[in-house]
Amino acid sequence: MSQQKTDKPKEQNINFTYSANIVEFLKQIKSTIVMTTYQSGKIMLMGQHNNQFDIRYKEFARPMGMYAKGGKIWAGLGHGIYQFANYSGVTSKLEDGKTYDACYLPQNIHFTADVDIHEMEYTKDELYFINTKFSCLCIKEPNSSFKPIWKPPFISLLQPIDKCHLNGFCTRDGEPRYVTALGQTDEPLGWRANKANGGILMDITTNKILAKGLSMPHSPRWHQEKLWLLESGKGALSYYDFKKKKVIEVTKLPGFTRGLTMVGDFAFIGLSKVRESATFSGLEITKLPKRVSGVWVVNIKTGKIVSFIEFTSGIDEVFAVAVLPHAKMEMFDFDSEYSKGNYLIASEDIEQVKMPETKLERAAPLFEKGNDLFNENKKEEAIEEFKKALAIQSDYLPATFNMAVALGDLGRFDEALAILKDVMDKDASILETYDSLGYLYYKKGDFKAAREEYKKILELDPKNAKAKNSLDILRKEQNAKS
C-alpha cells in the first residue's frame, strides 16, 4: 500500500492512501476517476501519470450532482448547472502537453437557484436532473429555473422544503425510468422521521414503488440488464431482483455509499464518513468502529473489492463519482486563461472561422488584454501582457508605447525611457515616440525635457492638436508654480 500527501496549502490538510494496484488498474481501464465533494468545495481528478498516482483538486462552489457523457461533463455547482466540454485541441498547450488526452473547459451555465441538484443524466437531447429541494425530476428550461416533468404521486405541491429527499435517478434504454427517495412522505423534511429504513425505489413510468424499507437508498443504475442501487445507510451495493421483487445485497463497504458509476464489470462507489448525528442517527453504518471516505472499486460479478482511494484526512464526504475514458485529463474553471482563449466551433461553421496565424494576429489579443489590465490599474500585469505581445512581434509599437506608459506610472522611468530611445534610434519619425517621451519627462517633473519632445512633434506635424494641448498643460502648470 502506498501513501502520499497532496501539495495543496497546509491549511487544506488533505491526505490520502490507496491500494497498491491503483496505478495498474487505472492504466488497464485507461480512465480518470472524477469525484465531487461539496464539503470541501472541490472536483477531484484521480488518474495516473508516468506510473505514479496523479490527483488534482479543482476549486468550485459546492459541487454536488455530476454526469459525464460524449465529451461533456454536467455538474451541479452552487445554484446552477455548469456544462463543461472537452476542448481536445487545448491539450497540446498544457504543461507536458503530449501526456494529456482531454481538457474540459466551461461551455455554459444554467442558473437554477438553490434546488440541491442531486443526480442527473443526459438523454433524448435533454439533461434530466433531480431537484431534491422541490421533490421532483426536472429538465432545463431556458426561460425558467427548472421545468418539472415528474413528481412522486404522494407529493401534493412542489415546495422548496425537501419532503421525501428524492435523490437518485437513472434511465433505461434511453428513457427516464427509476428514482430513489429517502421517504414516502408529503411533510416538510418528513423523510427524517424514518430515515434508517423508510427509503424507496420507484419506477416513474408506472409510479409503482418497487421496493420499500430501504436504508437511505441512492444512485440507481441500469447496467448489464440489472437495476443496481446503493443502500447508503448500510454501506451496501445491491441490485433489485424483478422476479423475487426484492433488493439483493452484493457487498458492504466501510462508509456511507453515495455516488455510483459502472463500467464493464466494475462499480466505482463513493464512500463518506458519517458521524452519529441527527441526520445519520440509527443507521447501520454508524455502528462500524471505523468509517472511511473515498472511492472504492468493486467487481460486480464477485462482490470483491478491486481497488480503492481513501482520504485519511481533509475530506469526509463524497457526493458524485464519474469515470471518464481519458488516461490523463485536465479541467479548468471560467477564470482560467485556457477558458478565455479557446473556442468550440460547430463543424458547419468551421470554414468561416480562422484562428490567428500572422505575428500581428497573435500579438494583438495580448496587447488588448494588456490595455484592459492597464485600465483596471493592474499595471504590473499589463506590462507582462505587453511583453508577451512584443515577444511575438518585436516591432509592435502600440505595445511598446503602452508598456512605457505603464512603467512610467509605476515610477520606473529609466526602464521606460530606455525602451523609447531604442525605438527612436530605429526610426526618429514616429510621433508616438516623442509623445510618450514627453509624458515620461512630465511624470518625472522635467518640464523642460517634456516641452522639447512635444515641440519635436510639432516640427513634424505643425497641426498636431495633442502636442499643442500637452504644451498648454505644461505652460499652465509652470505658471502655477512660479
Number of C-alpha atoms within 10 A of each C-alpha: 8 11 12 11 11 15 12 12 8 8 7 13 15 18 17 20 17 21 16 14 14 21 19 14 17 22 17 10 15 16 19 24 23 22 25 30 24 21 16 20 19 21 26 19 23 21 25 23 15 8 11 11 16 15 17 17 17 14 14 17 17 19 27 27 28 28 22 20 15 10 15 19 21 23 25 29 25 21 18 19 24 19 20 23 21 22 22 16 13 21 21 15 11 13 9 9 11 10 15 20 19 23 23 23 27 23 19 13 15 18 19 20 13 16 21 24 27 26 29 26 22 21 14 10 6 12 16 23 29 29 28 24 22 25 27 23 26 22 20 18 15 10 8 10 18 19 18 19 10 16 20 22 11 11 17 11 11 15 13 15 17 23 26 31 30 30 28 28 28 24 19 14 9 11 11 20 19 24 27 27 29 29 29 22 22 20 13 14 15 18 23 19 12 17 25 24 21 21 26 23 26 20 16 18 11 8 15 13 16 16 17 19 16 24 24 30 35 31 27 29 24 18 17 11 9 13 18 26 29 30 25 28 27 26 26 25 28 21 22 19 15 11 6 8 10 13 21 15 17 17 17 20 20 20 26 31 34 28 30 26 20 21 15 10 13 18 23 23 28 32 31 26 20 20 15 12 9 8 13 18 17 16 22 16 26 22 13 10 7 10 19 20 25 25 29 24 23 23 19 22 10 11 17 14 16 18 19 19 19 21 21 18 14 15 24 20 24 27 23 28 28 23 22 22 16 18 20 24 24 19 22 17 18 13 9 12 10 20 18 12 9 13 14 13 11 9 7 7 8 10 9 7 9 7 9 12 9 10 15 15 13 16 24 20 15 21 26 16 16 28 22 15 18 20 11 10 13 14 22 15 16 27 24 16 24 27 20 18 27 23 13 17 18 14 13 18 16 15 27 23 21 20 29 28 24 24 21 24 17 12 14 15 20 12 13 24 20 12 17 22 15 12 18 16 9 10 11 12 14 14 19 15 25 23 20 23 27 27 24 27 20 18 16 16 11 13 20 13 16 24 21 15 22 24 19 17 23 16 10 12 12 12 11 14 11 13 23 16 12 18 20 13 12 17 13 11 12 12 9 8 6 6
